[in-house]
Amino acid sequence: MVVGIALGILSVVMVTLAAPQAGEGCPVVTTPGSVTLHLGKSLYKVFEPTGTATGAVPGSSTPSVTAIHAADVNVTAAGGGGIPVSDTGPSENITRGNRRYASAVAFRVSTPGDYTVRITGARGEALIVRSLADAVRSRVGWVAAIPIGGLCFLTGLVLLIVGIVRRNRA
């Protein structure tokens, strides 16, 4: 029973920690510009501002069209090797403060390390964030452990009740 409770609590905590905090703590890149980041093995997306809680950001694109394209983004590893970058529709949206951001391009890092992300073209800012779907996928084992912890708890509870009943009869 105690094992079930511990496994359930640990699983919930690990799943909750995996969820990115909607762009909090992620680097802001003034475009055109570049930033060097230490990235883990994952899918990353470049987000650009598309509006605020009260309307559009002056000079930004409409929410259904992004100004940053794959040709505008260059990702290179510390050793000089480039990573393919692809356009992605504004399928993921995040809010940071009162600003809304939409995904513009994506790239997959297969080897953890230092990478330089260079963005040319549109003037403004961009965020580089791990894909929400990728972050959730990385914790699927912990999600599966939640019902296992519940099952262990229920099994322990049944065994405890059976033990109490047997002692009372004796």
WOBELHU-V528798 format. One record per backbone hydrogen bond with DSSP energy under -1.0 kcal/mol. NH is the residue of the N-H (numbers start at 1). CO is the residue of the C=O. E is the energy in kcal/mol with one decimal. If there is no record, write none. Layout:
BEGIN
nh->NH co->CO e->E
nh->NH co->CO e->E
END
This chain:
BEGIN
nh->5 co->1 e->-2.1
nh->6 co->2 e->-2.7
nh->7 co->3 e->-2.8
nh->8 co->4 e->-2.4
nh->9 co->5 e->-2.6
nh->10 co->6 e->-2.6
nh->11 co->7 e->-2.4
nh->12 co->8 e->-2.2
nh->13 co->9 e->-2.3
nh->14 co->10 e->-2.5
nh->15 co->11 e->-2.4
nh->16 co->12 e->-2.3
nh->17 co->13 e->-2.3
nh->22 co->20 e->-1.6
nh->24 co->21 e->-2.1
nh->26 co->23 e->-1.4
nh->29 co->126 e->-3.1
nh->31 co->124 e->-2.1
nh->33 co->119 e->-2.4
nh->35 co->117 e->-1.9
nh->37 co->115 e->-3.1
nh->39 co->113 e->-2.8
nh->42 co->109 e->-1.2
nh->44 co->107 e->-3.1
nh->45 co->129 e->-3.2
nh->46 co->105 e->-2.7
nh->47 co->127 e->-3.1
nh->48 co->102 e->-2.5
nh->50 co->100 e->-2.6
nh->51 co->100 e->-1.2
nh->52 co->55 e->-4.4
nh->53 co->98 e->-1.5
nh->60 co->57 e->-2.4
nh->65 co->62 e->-1.8
nh->72 co->69 e->-1.9
nh->73 co->70 e->-1.3
nh->74 co->118 e->-2.6
nh->76 co->116 e->-2.2
nh->77 co->81 e->-3.3
nh->78 co->114 e->-1.4
nh->80 co->77 e->-1.9
nh->83 co->75 e->-2.4
nh->86 co->106 e->-2.7
nh->88 co->104 e->-2.6
nh->91 co->89 e->-3.1
nh->94 co->101 e->-2.1
nh->96 co->99 e->-2.6
nh->99 co->96 e->-2.0
nh->100 co->51 e->-3.7
nh->101 co->94 e->-3.0
nh->102 co->48 e->-2.5
nh->103 co->92 e->-2.2
nh->104 co->46 e->-3.0
nh->105 co->46 e->-1.1
nh->106 co->86 e->-2.7
nh->107 co->44 e->-2.4
nh->109 co->42 e->-2.9
nh->113 co->39 e->-2.3
nh->115 co->37 e->-3.1
nh->116 co->76 e->-2.9
nh->117 co->35 e->-3.1
nh->118 co->74 e->-2.9
nh->119 co->33 e->-3.2
nh->120 co->72 e->-2.9
nh->124 co->31 e->-1.9
nh->126 co->29 e->-1.8
nh->127 co->47 e->-2.5
nh->128 co->27 e->-1.2
nh->129 co->45 e->-2.7
nh->131 co->43 e->-2.8
nh->135 co->131 e->-2.1
nh->136 co->132 e->-2.2
nh->137 co->133 e->-2.3
nh->138 co->134 e->-1.6
nh->139 co->136 e->-1.5
nh->140 co->137 e->-1.3
nh->143 co->139 e->-1.7
nh->144 co->140 e->-2.1
nh->145 co->141 e->-1.2
nh->149 co->145 e->-2.5
nh->150 co->146 e->-2.0
nh->151 co->147 e->-2.4
nh->152 co->148 e->-2.4
nh->153 co->149 e->-2.2
nh->154 co->150 e->-2.5
nh->155 co->151 e->-2.5
nh->156 co->152 e->-2.4
nh->157 co->153 e->-2.4
nh->158 co->154 e->-2.5
nh->159 co->155 e->-2.4
nh->160 co->156 e->-2.1
nh->161 co->157 e->-2.3
nh->162 co->158 e->-2.6
nh->163 co->159 e->-2.3
nh->164 co->160 e->-2.2
nh->165 co->161 e->-2.5
nh->166 co->162 e->-2.2
nh->167 co->163 e->-1.9
nh->168 co->164 e->-2.0
nh->169 co->165 e->-1.6
nh->170 co->166 e->-1.3
END
